[in-house]
């Protein structure tokens, strides 16, 4: 009976062992499957997090690009700075008055630019930017306009300098007067308008551009160059400036003095240029201003 019981126990143990072994194998398989499932789950989460981060970065890049595009677009609606505006308006006035001035004509190279540049350098004015525009009309004798970045634009009538029979030195002396007129800002001080001060350098994004500013400047340009000119005080200051600079070179000073005498005599007898002294007051007074004082014996 004991033997039978032992046999049953052994059989039960064997069955239990198989059951335990089977259960252990099932548990091991379940754990493996669970580990695989957990790993895949973590990997998916990580993958989703990566995509999410990438999406955030892309959204940031798109936002930055859009912001830059808006800035570029706004900059397209920028009025020029005042310095840039002077150059633009001066050239625009020349184009608008091309028929009056007659600057589009064939002409020889008179060598005036080289002569004037040398005079400026001899007087200590180096690397000055300027343009000389020769015009084929007797209704406009001379003028000077501000350009951009310190550039100066000089206008000279070929019929006028021919009628006066001016040499390159004398022409350069006329240009020297205009050089100091621009340096003293006589032109800018008269032509500059409140609207120009307000609008220059500002932005009109989302609004219509104010073209009336250009119209106002065009009118003031024509007034300054054709009717107003320079007053006696301005003429005196320029004449004395040229006088003081040229005294170190008696030969050139004498050429300046004789040029003023020539101009005075010419304007007294030539009615075609009678309006000249309205713009550039009395060469006769200029002569008196620079003439040496008579010594009392």
MIDOSE-1310 file (N, C-alpha, C; in nm, 2 decimals, decimal comma, always signed):
residues 297
xxxx	+0,08/-0,12/+0,00/+0,00/+0,00/+0,00/+0,09/+0,12/+0,00; +0,19/+0,11/+0,08/+0,29/+0,22/+0,08/+0,35/+0,24/-0,06; +0,38/+0,13/-0,12/+0,44/+0,13/-0,25/+0,34/+0,20/-0,35; +0,22/+0,16/-0,33/+0,12/+0,22/-0,42/+0,11/+0,37/-0,40
xxxx	+0,11/+0,41/-0,27/+0,10/+0,55/-0,23/+0,22/+0,63/-0,29; +0,34/+0,56/-0,27/+0,47/+0,63/-0,32/+0,46/+0,64/-0,47; +0,40/+0,54/-0,54/+0,39/+0,54/-0,68/+0,30/+0,66/-0,72; +0,19/+0,67/-0,65/+0,09/+0,78/-0,67/+0,16/+0,92/-0,65
xxxx	+0,24/+0,92/-0,54/+0,32/+1,05/-0,51/+0,41/+1,08/-0,62; +0,48/+0,97/-0,66/+0,58/+0,99/-0,77/+0,51/+1,04/-0,90; +0,40/+0,97/-0,92/+0,32/+1,01/-1,04/+0,27/+1,16/-1,03; +0,22/+1,18/-0,91/+0,17/+1,32/-0,88/+0,28/+1,42/-0,89
xxxx	+0,40/+1,38/-0,84/+0,52/+1,47/-0,84/+0,56/+1,50/-0,99; +0,55/+1,39/-1,07/+0,59/+1,40/-1,21/+0,49/+1,49/-1,28; +0,36/+1,47/-1,25/+0,26/+1,56/-1,31/+0,28/+1,70/-1,26; +0,31/+1,72/-1,13/+0,33/+1,85/-1,08/+0,45/+1,92/-1,14
xxxx	+0,56/+1,83/-1,16/+0,68/+1,89/-1,23/+0,65/+1,93/-1,37; +0,58/+1,84/-1,44/+0,54/+1,88/-1,57/+0,45/+2,01/-1,57; +0,36/+2,02/-1,47/+0,27/+2,14/-1,46/+0,36/+2,26/-1,43; +0,45/+2,24/-1,33/+0,54/+2,36/-1,30/+0,62/+2,40/-1,41
xxxx	+0,68/+2,29/-1,48/+0,77/+2,32/-1,60/+0,69/+2,39/-1,70; +0,57/+2,34/-1,73/+0,48/+2,40/-1,83/+0,44/+2,54/-1,79; +0,41/+2,56/-1,66/+0,37/+2,70/-1,61/+0,49/+2,79/-1,62; +0,61/+2,74/-1,59/+0,73/+2,82/-1,59/+0,76/+2,86/-1,73
xxxx	+0,75/+2,76/-1,83/+0,77/+2,80/-1,97/+0,67/+2,90/-2,02; +0,54/+2,88/-1,97/+0,44/+2,98/-2,02/+0,47/+3,11/-1,96; +0,52/+3,12/-1,83/+0,55/+3,25/-1,77/+0,67/+3,31/-1,84; +0,77/+3,23/-1,87/+0,88/+3,28/-1,94/+0,84/+3,34/-2,07
xxxx	+0,76/+3,27/-2,14/+0,71/+3,32/-2,28/+0,63/+3,45/-2,26; +0,55/+3,45/-2,16/+0,47/+3,57/-2,13/+0,56/+3,69/-2,10; +0,66/+3,66/-2,02/+0,75/+3,77/-1,98/+0,83/+3,82/-2,11; +0,86/+3,73/-2,19/+0,93/+3,77/-2,31/+0,84/+3,85/-2,40
xxxx	+0,72/+3,81/-2,42/+0,62/+3,88/-2,50/+0,60/+4,02/-2,43; +0,59/+4,02/-2,30/+0,57/+4,15/-2,23/+0,68/+4,24/-2,25; +0,81/+4,19/-2,24/+0,92/+4,27/-2,27/+0,92/+4,33/-2,41; +0,89/+4,24/-2,51/+0,88/+4,29/-2,65/+0,78/+4,40/-2,66
xxxx	+0,66/+4,38/-2,60/+0,55/+4,47/-2,61/+0,59/+4,60/-2,54; +0,66/+4,60/-2,42/+0,70/+4,72/-2,35/+0,81/+4,79/-2,43; +0,90/+4,72/-2,49/+1,01/+4,78/-2,57/+0,95/+4,86/-2,69; +0,86/+4,78/-2,76/+0,79/+4,85/-2,88/+0,71/+4,97/-2,84
xxxx	+0,65/+4,96/-2,72/+0,57/+5,08/-2,68/+0,66/+5,20/-2,65; +0,77/+5,17/-2,58/+0,87/+5,28/-2,55/+0,93/+5,34/-2,67; +0,96/+5,24/-2,77/+1,02/+5,29/-2,90/+0,92/+5,38/-2,97; +0,79/+5,34/-2,97/+0,69/+5,42/-3,04/+0,67/+5,56/-2,97
xxxx	+0,68/+5,56/-2,84/+0,67/+5,69/-2,76/+0,78/+5,78/-2,80; +0,91/+5,71/-2,80/+1,02/+5,79/-2,83/+1,02/+5,85/-2,97; +0,97/+5,76/-3,06/+0,95/+5,80/-3,20/+0,85/+5,92/-3,21; +0,74/+5,91/-3,14/+0,64/+6,01/-3,14/+0,70/+6,14/-3,09
xxxx	+0,78/+6,13/-2,98/+0,84/+6,25/-2,92/+0,94/+6,31/-3,01; +1,01/+6,23/-3,09/+1,11/+6,28/-3,19/+1,04/+6,36/-3,30; +0,93/+6,30/-3,34/+0,85/+6,36/-3,45/+0,79/+6,49/-3,40; +0,74/+6,49/-3,27/+0,68/+6,61/-3,21/+0,79/+6,72/-3,20
xxxx	+0,91/+6,68/-3,16/+1,02/+6,78/-3,15/+1,06/+6,84/-3,28; +1,06/+6,75/-3,38/+1,09/+6,79/-3,52/+0,99/+6,88/-3,57; +0,86/+6,85/-3,54/+0,75/+6,94/-3,58/+0,76/+7,08/-3,52; +0,80/+7,08/-3,39/+0,82/+7,21/-3,32/+0,93/+7,29/-3,38
xxxx	+1,04/+7,22/-3,41/+1,15/+7,29/-3,48/+1,11/+7,35/-3,61; +1,04/+7,27/-3,69/+0,99/+7,32/-3,82/+0,90/+7,43/-3,81; +0,81/+7,43/-3,71/+0,72/+7,54/-3,69/+0,79/+7,67/-3,66; +0,90/+7,65/-3,58/+0,98/+7,77/-3,54/+1,05/+7,83/-3,66
xxxx	+1,11/+7,74/-3,75/+1,17/+7,78/-3,87/+1,08/+7,85/-3,96; +0,96/+7,80/-3,98/+0,86/+7,86/-4,06/+0,82/+8,00/-4,01; +0,80/+8,01/-3,88/+0,77/+8,14/-3,82/+0,88/+8,24/-3,84; +1,00/+8,19/-3,82/+1,12/+8,29/-3,84/+1,13/+8,33/-3,99
xxxx	+1,10/+8,24/-4,08/+1,10/+8,28/-4,23/+0,99/+8,38/-4,26; +0,87/+8,35/-4,20/+0,76/+8,44/-4,23/+0,79/+8,58/-4,17; +0,85/+8,58/-4,05/+0,88/+8,71/-3,99/+0,98/+8,79/-4,07; +1,08/+8,72/-4,13/+1,18/+8,78/-4,21/+1,12/+8,83/-4,34
xxxx	+1,03/+8,75/-4,40/+0,96/+8,79/-4,52/+0,88/+8,91/-4,50; +0,81/+8,92/-4,39/+0,73/+9,04/-4,35/+0,82/+9,17/-4,34; +0,94/+9,15/-4,28/+1,04/+9,26/-4,26/+1,09/+9,30/-4,40; +1,12/+9,20/-4,49/+1,17/+9,24/-4,62/+1,06/+9,31/-4,70
xxxx	+0,94/+9,26/-4,68/+0,83/+9,33/-4,75/+0,80/+9,47/-4,70; +0,81/+9,49/-4,57/+0,80/+9,62/-4,51/+0,91/+9,72/-4,56; +1,03/+9,67/-4,57/+1,14/+9,75/-4,61/+1,13/+9,80/-4,75; +1,04/+9,73/-4,83/+1,02/+9,78/-4,97/+0,94/+9,91/-4,97
xxxx	+0,87/+9,94/-4,86/+0,79/+10,06/-4,85/+0,86/+10,17/-4,76; +0,99/+10,18/-4,78/+1,06/+10,27/-4,70/+1,10/+10,40/-4,79; +1,07/+10,52/-4,73/+1,11/+10,64/-4,80/+1,26/+10,64/-4,79; +1,33/+10,70/-4,89/+1,48/+10,71/-4,88/+1,51/+10,81/-4,76
xxxx	+1,64/+10,79/-4,71/+1,68/+10,88/-4,61/+1,70/+11,02/-4,67; +1,71/+11,12/-4,59/+1,72/+11,26/-4,64/+1,84/+11,27/-4,73; +1,95/+11,21/-4,70/+2,07/+11,22/-4,78/+2,05/+11,16/-4,92; +1,99/+11,04/-4,92/+1,96/+10,97/-5,04/+1,85/+11,05/-5,12
xxxx	+1,76/+11,11/-5,05/+1,65/+11,19/-5,12/+1,71/+11,31/-5,19; +1,81/+11,37/-5,14/+1,86/+11,49/-5,21/+1,92/+11,45/-5,35; +1,99/+11,34/-5,36/+2,04/+11,29/-5,48/+1,93/+11,25/-5,58; +1,83/+11,18/-5,53/+1,72/+11,14/-5,61/+1,64/+11,26/-5,67
xxxx	+1,61/+11,36/-5,58/+1,53/+11,47/-5,63/+1,61/+11,56/-5,72; +1,74/+11,58/-5,69/+1,82/+11,66/-5,78/+1,82/+11,60/-5,92; +1,85/+11,47/-5,93/+1,85/+11,41/-6,07/+1,71/+11,41/-6,13; +1,61/+11,39/-6,05/+1,47/+11,40/-6,10/+1,44/+11,54/-6,16
xxxx	+1,49/+11,64/-6,09/+1,46/+11,78/-6,14/+1,54/+11,80/-6,27; +1,66/+11,75/-6,28/+1,73/+11,76/-6,41/+1,66/+11,69/-6,52; +1,61/+11,58/-6,49/+1,53/+11,50/-6,60/+1,41/+11,58/-6,64; +1,33/+11,63/-6,54/+1,21/+11,70/-6,56/+1,23/+11,82/-6,64
xxxx	+1,35/+11,88/-6,63/+1,38/+12,01/-6,69/+1,48/+11,99/-6,81; +1,49/+11,87/-6,86/+1,58/+11,85/-6,97/+1,56/+11,94/-7,09; +1,44/+11,96/-7,12/+1,41/+12,04/-7,24/+1,45/+12,19/-7,22; +1,43/+12,24/-7,10/+1,47/+12,38/-7,06/+1,62/+12,39/-7,06
xxxx	+1,69/+12,29/-7,00/+1,83/+12,30/-6,99/+1,91/+12,26/-7,11; +1,86/+12,17/-7,19/+1,93/+12,12/-7,31/+2,06/+12,06/-7,27; +2,06/+11,97/-7,18/+2,19/+11,91/-7,14/+2,23/+11,78/-7,23; +2,13/+11,74/-7,31/+2,16/+11,62/-7,39/+2,21/+11,67/-7,53
xxxx	+2,33/+11,70/-7,54/+2,39/+11,75/-7,67/+2,53/+11,71/-7,67; +2,58/+11,69/-7,80/+2,72/+11,65/-7,81/+2,82/+11,77/-7,78; +2,92/+11,74/-7,71/+3,01/+11,85/-7,67/+3,15/+11,79/-7,65; +3,25/+11,87/-7,67/+3,39/+11,82/-7,65/+3,42/+11,81/-7,51
xxxx	+3,53/+11,75/-7,47/+3,58/+11,74/-7,34/+3,66/+11,87/-7,31; +3,61/+11,96/-7,23/+3,67/+12,09/-7,21/+3,78/+12,07/-7,10; +3,79/+11,96/-7,03/+3,89/+11,94/-6,93/+3,86/+12,02/-6,80; +3,73/+12,06/-6,79/+3,69/+12,14/-6,67/+3,70/+12,06/-6,54
xxxx	+3,66/+11,93/-6,55/+3,66/+11,85/-6,42/+3,80/+11,84/-6,37; +3,89/+11,81/-6,45/+4,03/+11,79/-6,40/+4,08/+11,92/-6,35; +4,05/+12,04/-6,41/+4,10/+12,17/-6,37/+4,04/+12,20/-6,23; +3,91/+12,17/-6,21/+3,84/+12,21/-6,08/+3,89/+12,11/-5,97
xxxx	+3,91/+11,98/-6,01/+3,96/+11,89/-5,91/+4,10/+11,93/-5,86; +4,18/+11,98/-5,95/+4,32/+12,02/-5,91/+4,31/+12,14/-5,82; +4,22/+12,24/-5,85/+4,20/+12,36/-5,77/+4,16/+12,32/-5,63; +4,06/+12,23/-5,62/+4,02/+12,19/-5,49/+4,13/+12,12/-5,41
xxxx	+4,21/+12,04/-5,47/+4,32/+11,97/-5,40/+4,43/+12,07/-5,36; +4,46/+12,17/-5,45/+4,55/+12,27/-5,41/+4,51/+12,35/-5,29; +4,38/+12,36/-5,27/+4,33/+12,44/-5,16/+4,30/+12,35/-5,04; +4,34/+12,22/-5,05/+4,33/+12,13/-4,94/+4,20/+12,05/-4,93
xxxx	+4,12/+12,05/-5,04/+3,99/+11,97/-5,04/+4,01/+11,85/-5,12; +4,04/+11,73/-5,06/+4,06/+11,61/-5,13/+3,94/+11,52/-5,13; +3,94/+11,43/-5,23/+3,84/+11,33/-5,25/+3,69/+11,38/-5,24; +3,67/+11,50/-5,30/+3,54/+11,55/-5,31/+3,47/+11,50/-5,43
xxxx	+3,35/+11,45/-5,41/+3,28/+11,39/-5,53/+3,19/+11,50/-5,59; +3,20/+11,51/-5,72/+3,12/+11,61/-5,79/+3,10/+11,57/-5,94; +2,99/+11,63/-5,99/+2,96/+11,61/-6,14/+2,94/+11,75/-6,20; +2,99/+11,77/-6,32/+2,96/+11,89/-6,39/+2,88/+11,87/-6,51
xxxx	+2,76/+11,93/-6,51/+2,67/+11,91/-6,62/+2,67/+12,04/-6,71; +2,72/+12,03/-6,83/+2,72/+12,14/-6,92/+2,58/+12,14/-7,00; +2,52/+12,26/-7,00/+2,39/+12,27/-7,07/+2,40/+12,37/-7,18; +2,32/+12,35/-7,28/+2,32/+12,43/-7,41/+2,20/+12,53/-7,41
xxxx	+2,21/+12,62/-7,32/+2,10/+12,72/-7,31/+2,16/+12,85/-7,25; +2,10/+12,96/-7,29/+2,14/+13,09/-7,23/+2,04/+13,14/-7,13; +1,93/+13,07/-7,12/+1,82/+13,11/-7,02/+1,86/+13,06/-6,88; +1,95/+12,97/-6,87/+2,00/+12,92/-6,74/+2,15/+12,92/-6,74
xxxx	+2,21/+13,01/-6,66/+2,36/+13,03/-6,66/+2,44/+12,93/-6,58; +2,40/+12,91/-6,45/+2,47/+12,83/-6,36/+2,39/+12,78/-6,25; +2,43/+12,68/-6,18/+2,35/+12,63/-6,06/+2,43/+12,52/-6,00; +2,39/+12,49/-5,87/+2,46/+12,38/-5,80/+2,35/+12,31/-5,72
xxxx	+2,36/+12,17/-5,72/+2,26/+12,09/-5,65/+2,33/+11,99/-5,56; +2,26/+11,96/-5,45/+2,32/+11,85/-5,36/+2,29/+11,72/-5,42; +2,39/+11,63/-5,41/+2,37/+11,49/-5,45/+2,36/+11,40/-5,32; +2,37/+11,27/-5,34/+2,37/+11,17/-5,23/+2,52/+11,15/-5,18
xxxx	+2,53/+11,12/-5,05/+2,66/+11,09/-5,00/+2,76/+11,20/-5,02; +2,72/+11,33/-5,00/+2,81/+11,44/-5,01/+2,85/+11,48/-5,15; +2,79/+11,41/-5,25/+2,83/+11,45/-5,39/+2,76/+11,59/-5,42; +2,83/+11,66/-5,51/+2,78/+11,79/-5,56/+2,76/+11,79/-5,71
xxxx	+2,65/+11,85/-5,76/+2,62/+11,86/-5,90/+2,62/+12,00/-5,95; +2,72/+12,04/-6,04/+2,73/+12,17/-6,09/+2,67/+12,18/-6,23; +2,60/+12,29/-6,25/+2,54/+12,31/-6,39/+2,60/+12,44/-6,44; +2,65/+12,43/-6,57/+2,71/+12,54/-6,63/+2,66/+12,56/-6,78
xxxx	+2,62/+12,68/-6,81/+2,58/+12,70/-6,95/+2,70/+12,73/-7,04; +2,70/+12,64/-7,15/+2,81/+12,66/-7,25/+2,80/+12,80/-7,32; +2,68/+12,84/-7,36/+2,67/+12,97/-7,43/+2,72/+13,08/-7,33; +2,69/+13,07/-7,20/+2,73/+13,17/-7,10/+2,88/+13,18/-7,09
xxxx	+2,95/+13,07/-7,07/+3,10/+13,07/-7,06/+3,17/+13,11/-7,19; +3,10/+13,08/-7,30/+3,16/+13,12/-7,43/+3,15/+13,27/-7,45; +3,03/+13,33/-7,41/+3,00/+13,47/-7,42/+3,10/+13,55/-7,34; +3,13/+13,50/-7,22/+3,23/+13,56/-7,13/+3,37/+13,53/-7,17
xxxx	+3,39/+13,43/-7,25/+3,52/+13,39/-7,29/+3,61/+13,35/-7,17; +3,55/+13,26/-7,09/+3,61/+13,22/-6,97/+3,71/+13,11/-6,99; +3,83/+13,12/-6,93/+3,93/+13,01/-6,93/+3,89/+12,90/-6,83; +3,96/+12,79/-6,84/+3,94/+12,68/-6,75/+3,96/+12,72/-6,60
xxxx	+4,06/+12,81/-6,58/+4,09/+12,86/-6,45/+3,97/+12,95/-6,40; +3,92/+13,03/-6,48/+3,81/+13,12/-6,44/+3,68/+13,04/-6,42; +3,66/+12,94/-6,50/+3,54/+12,85/-6,48/+3,55/+12,77/-6,35; +3,67/+12,73/-6,32/+3,70/+12,66/-6,19/+3,67/+12,76/-6,07
xxxx	+3,70/+12,88/-6,09/+3,67/+12,98/-5,98/+3,52/+13,00/-5,96; +3,45/+13,00/-6,07/+3,30/+13,01/-6,06/+3,25/+12,89/-5,99; +3,30/+12,77/-6,02/+3,26/+12,65/-5,96/+3,30/+12,65/-5,81; +3,41/+12,71/-5,78/+3,46/+12,72/-5,64/+3,35/+12,80/-5,55
xxxx	+3,30/+12,90/-5,61/+3,19/+12,98/-5,54/+3,07/+12,89/-5,51; +3,03/+12,81/-5,61/+2,92/+12,72/-5,60/+2,95/+12,61/-5,50; +3,07/+12,57/-5,49/+3,12/+12,46/-5,40/+3,09/+12,51/-5,26; +3,12/+12,64/-5,23/+3,10/+12,69/-5,09/+2,96/+12,72/-5,06
xxxx	+2,88/+12,75/-5,17/+2,74/+12,77/-5,14/+2,67/+12,64/-5,10; +2,71/+12,53/-5,16/+2,66/+12,40/-5,12/+2,71/+12,36/-4,98; +2,84/+12,39/-4,96/+2,90/+12,36/-4,83/+2,83/+12,43/-4,71; +2,78/+12,55/-4,74/+2,71/+12,63/-4,64/+2,57/+12,60/-4,63
xxxx	+2,52/+12,50/-4,71/+2,38/+12,45/-4,70/+2,28/+12,56/-4,74; +2,31/+12,66/-4,82/+2,21/+12,76/-4,86/+2,10/+12,69/-4,93; +2,13/+12,60/-5,02/+2,03/+12,54/-5,11/+1,94/+12,45/-5,02; +2,00/+12,37/-4,94/+1,92/+12,27/-4,86/+1,83/+12,35/-4,76
xxxx	+1,88/+12,45/-4,70/+1,81/+12,53/-4,60/+1,68/+12,59/-4,66; +1,69/+12,63/-4,78/+1,57/+12,69/-4,85/+1,48/+12,59/-4,90; +1,53/+12,48/-4,96/+1,45/+12,39/-5,03/+1,38/+12,29/-4,94; +1,45/+12,25/-4,83/+1,40/+12,15/-4,74/+1,26/+12,19/-4,68
xxxx	+1,16/+12,10/-4,69/+1,03/+12,12/-4,64/+1,00/+12,05/-4,52; +0,90/+12,09/-4,44/+0,86/+12,01/-4,32/+0,82/+11,87/-4,35; +0,76/+11,85/-4,47/+0,71/+11,72/-4,50/+0,83/+11,63/-4,54; +0,94/+11,69/-4,60/+1,06/+11,61/-4,62/+1,12/+11,57/-4,49
xxxx	+1,13/+11,65/-4,39/+1,19/+11,62/-4,27/+1,11/+11,50/-4,20; +0,98/+11,51/-4,21/+0,89/+11,41/-4,15/+0,90/+11,27/-4,22; +0,89/+11,27/-4,35/+0,88/+11,15/-4,42/+1,01/+11,08/-4,45; +1,12/+11,15/-4,47/+1,24/+11,09/-4,51/+1,29/+10,99/-4,41
xxxx	+1,32/+10,87/-4,46/+1,36/+10,76/-4,37/+1,25/+10,68/-4,30; +1,12/+10,73/-4,32/+1,01/+10,66/-4,25/+0,95/+10,55/-4,34; +0,85/+10,48/-4,29/+0,80/+10,37/-4,36/+0,65/+10,39/-4,39; +0,60/+10,36/-4,51/+0,46/+10,38/-4,54/+0,39/+10,25/-4,57
xxxx	+0,44/+10,14/-4,51/+0,38/+10,01/-4,53/+0,23/+10,01/-4,49; +0,15/+9,96/-4,58/+0,00/+9,96/-4,55/-0,07/+10,09/-4,58; +0,01/+10,19/-4,63/-0,04/+10,32/-4,67/+0,00/+10,36/-4,81; -0,07/+10,46/-4,87/-0,02/+10,50/-5,00/+0,09/+10,60/-4,99
xxxx	+0,19/+10,60/-5,08/+0,30/+10,69/-5,07/+0,26/+10,83/-5,09; +0,32/+10,93/-5,02/+0,28/+11,07/-5,03/+0,37/+11,14/-5,14; +0,32/+11,14/-5,26/+0,39/+11,20/-5,37/+0,40/+11,35/-5,37; +0,31/+11,41/-5,28/+0,31/+11,56/-5,27/+0,45/+11,61/-5,22
xxxx	+0,52/+11,53/-5,15/+0,65/+11,57/-5,10/+0,74/+11,60/-5,22; +0,74/+11,51/-5,32/+0,83/+11,53/-5,44/+0,78/+11,66/-5,51; +0,65/+11,68/-5,52/+0,60/+11,79/-5,59/+0,64/+11,92/-5,52; +0,63/+11,92/-5,39/+0,68/+12,04/-5,32/+0,82/+12,07/-5,34
xxxx	+0,91/+11,96/-5,34/+1,05/+11,98/-5,36/+1,08/+12,03/-5,50; +1,01/+11,98/-5,60/+1,03/+12,02/-5,74/+1,00/+12,17/-5,75; +0,90/+12,22/-5,68/+0,87/+12,36/-5,69/+0,98/+12,45/-5,62; +1,02/+12,40/-5,51/+1,13/+12,47/-5,43/+1,26/+12,47/-5,51
xxxx	+1,29/+12,36/-5,57/+1,41/+12,36/-5,66/+1,41/+12,47/-5,76; +1,30/+12,47/-5,84/+1,28/+12,57/-5,95/+1,29/+12,71/-5,89; +1,23/+12,74/-5,78/+1,23/+12,87/-5,72/+1,38/+12,91/-5,69; +1,45/+12,82/-5,62/+1,59/+12,85/-5,58/+1,68/+12,87/-5,70
xxxx	+1,67/+12,79/-5,80/+1,76/+12,79/-5,92/+1,72/+12,90/-6,02; +1,59/+12,93/-6,03/+1,55/+13,02/-6,14/+1,50/+13,16/-6,10; +1,46/+13,17/-5,97/+1,40/+13,30/-5,93/+1,46/+13,36/-5,80; +1,48/+13,28/-5,70/+1,53/+13,33/-5,57/+1,68/+13,35/-5,57
xxxx	+1,76/+13,25/-5,60/+1,91/+13,27/-5,60/+1,96/+13,29/-5,45; +2,06/+13,38/-5,44/+2,13/+13,40/-5,31/+2,12/+13,54/-5,28; +2,11/+13,57/-5,15/+2,10/+13,71/-5,10/+2,24/+13,77/-5,08; +2,24/+13,90/-5,05/+2,37/+13,97/-5,04/+2,46/+13,91/-4,93
xxxx	+2,40/+13,87/-4,82/+2,48/+13,82/-4,71/+2,54/+13,69/-4,75; +2,47/+13,60/-4,81/+2,52/+13,48/-4,86/+2,63/+13,50/-4,97; +2,61/+13,60/-5,06/+2,71/+13,63/-5,16/+2,84/+13,68/-5,09; +2,82/+13,77/-4,99/+2,93/+13,82/-4,92/+3,02/+13,71/-4,85
xxxx	+2,95/+13,62/-4,78/+3,02/+13,52/-4,71/+3,10/+13,43/-4,80; +3,04/+13,39/-4,92/+3,11/+13,31/-5,02/+3,23/+13,38/-5,08; +3,21/+13,51/-5,11/+3,32/+13,59/-5,17/+3,43/+13,60/-5,08; +3,41/+13,63/-4,95/+3,51/+13,64/-4,86/+3,58/+13,51/-4,83
xxxx	+3,51/+13,40/-4,84/+3,57/+13,27/-4,82/+3,67/+13,24/-4,93; +3,63/+13,27/-5,05/+3,72/+13,24/-5,17/+3,83/+13,34/-5,16; +3,81/+13,46/-5,12/+3,92/+13,56/-5,11/+4,02/+13,52/-5,01; +3,98/+13,47/-4,90/+4,08/+13,43/-4,79/+4,16/+13,31/-4,83
xxxx	+4,10/+13,22/-4,91/+4,17/+13,10/-4,95/+4,27/+13,13/-5,06; +4,23/+13,22/-5,15/+4,32/+13,25/-5,27/+4,43/+13,35/-5,24; +4,43/+13,41/-5,13/+4,53/+13,51/-5,10/+4,67/+13,45/-5,08; +4,68/+13,32/-5,05/+4,80/+13,25/-5,04/+4,87/+13,23/-5,18
xxxx	+4,79/+13,25/-5,28/+4,84/+13,23/-5,42/+4,80/+13,36/-5,50; +4,88/+13,46/-5,50/+4,85/+13,59/-5,56/+4,80/+13,58/-5,71; +4,86/+13,48/-5,78/+4,83/+13,47/-5,92/+4,69/+13,42/-5,94; +4,64/+13,33/-5,86/+4,50/+13,28/-5,87/+4,41/+13,38/-5,82
xxxx	+4,45/+13,45/-5,71/+4,36/+13,56/-5,65/+4,34/+13,67/-5,76; +4,45/+13,70/-5,82/+4,44/+13,81/-5,93/+4,34/+13,76/-6,04; +4,35/+13,63/-6,08/+4,26/+13,58/-6,18/+4,12/+13,59/-6,13; +4,09/+13,56/-6,01/+3,96/+13,58/-5,95/+3,91/+13,72/-5,96
xxxx	+3,99/+13,81/-5,92/+3,96/+13,95/-5,92/+3,93/+14,00/-6,07; +4,01/+13,96/-6,16/+3,99/+14,00/-6,30/+3,87/+13,94/-6,36; +3,84/+13,82/-6,31/+3,71/+13,75/-6,36/+3,59/+13,82/-6,32; +3,59/+13,87/-6,19/+3,48/+13,95/-6,14/+3,46/+14,08/-6,22
xxxx	+3,58/+14,15/-6,25/+3,57/+14,27/-6,33/+3,52/+14,24/-6,47; +3,56/+14,13/-6,53/+3,51/+14,09/-6,66/+3,36/+14,06/-6,66; +3,31/+14,00/-6,55/+3,17/+13,97/-6,54/+3,09/+14,10/-6,52; +3,14/+14,19/-6,44/+3,07/+14,31/-6,42/+3,05/+14,39/-6,55
xxxx	+3,16/+14,40/-6,62/+3,15/+14,48/-6,75/+3,06/+14,41/-6,85; +3,06/+14,27/-6,85/+2,98/+14,19/-6,94/+2,83/+14,21/-6,91; +2,79/+14,21/-6,78/+2,65/+14,21/-6,74/+2,60/+14,35/-6,76; +2,68/+14,45/-6,76/+2,63/+14,59/-6,78/+2,59/+14,61/-6,93
xxxx	+2,66/+14,54/-7,02/+2,63/+14,57/-7,16/+2,55/+14,46/-7,23; +2,53/+14,34/-7,17/+2,46/+14,23/-7,23/+2,33/+14,21/-7,16; +2,22/+14,25/-7,23/+2,09/+14,24/-7,17/+2,03/+14,10/-7,17; +2,10/+14,01/-7,25/+2,05/+13,87/-7,25/+2,06/+13,80/-7,12
xxxx	+2,16/+13,85/-7,04/+2,18/+13,79/-6,91/+2,15/+13,89/-6,79; +2,05/+13,97/-6,82/+2,02/+14,07/-6,72/+1,97/+14,01/-6,59; +1,91/+13,89/-6,59/+1,86/+13,83/-6,47/+1,96/+13,76/-6,38; +2,09/+13,76/-6,43/+2,19/+13,69/-6,36/+2,21/+13,75/-6,22
xxxx	+2,21/+13,89/-6,21/+2,24/+13,95/-6,08/+2,12/+13,93/-5,98; +2,01/+13,89/-6,03/+1,90/+13,86/-5,94/+1,93/+13,73/-5,86; +2,00/+13,64/-5,93/+2,04/+13,51/-5,86/+2,17/+13,52/-5,79; +2,27/+13,59/-5,85/+2,40/+13,61/-5,79/+2,43/+13,76/-5,78
xxxx	+2,40/+13,82/-5,67/+2,41/+13,96/-5,66/+2,54/+14,03/-5,69; +2,53/+14,14/-5,76/+2,63/+14,23/-5,80/+2,78/+14,19/-5,79; +2,84/+14,16/-5,91/+2,98/+14,14/-5,91/+3,06/+14,27/-5,87; +2,99/+14,38/-5,89/+3,06/+14,51/-5,85/+3,08/+14,51/-5,70
xxxx	+2,98/+14,46/-5,63/+3,00/+14,46/-5,48/+3,10/+14,35/-5,44; +3,11/+14,25/-5,51/+3,21/+14,14/-5,49/+3,35/+14,20/-5,50; +3,37/+14,29/-5,60/+3,50/+14,35/-5,63/+3,53/+14,44/-5,51; +3,44/+14,51/-5,46/+3,46/+14,60/-5,34/+3,49/+14,52/-5,22
xxxx	+3,43/+14,41/-5,20/+3,45/+14,33/-5,08/+3,59/+14,27/-5,07; +3,65/+14,25/-5,19/+3,78/+14,18/-5,18/+3,90/+14,28/-5,22; +3,86/+14,40/-5,26/+3,97/+14,49/-5,30/+4,05/+14,54/-5,18; +4,18/+14,54/-5,19/+4,26/+14,59/-5,07/+4,22/+14,73/-5,04
xxxx	+4,23/+14,75/-4,91/+4,19/+14,89/-4,86/+4,30/+14,99/-4,90; +4,26/+15,10/-4,95/+4,35/+15,21/-4,99/+4,43/+15,26/-4,87; +4,56/+15,27/-4,89/+4,65/+15,31/-4,78/+4,65/+15,46/-4,77; +4,64/+15,51/-4,65/+4,64/+15,66/-4,63/+4,78/+15,70/-4,62
x	+4,83/+15,79/-4,71/+4,97/+15,84/-4,70/+4,98/+15,96/-4,60
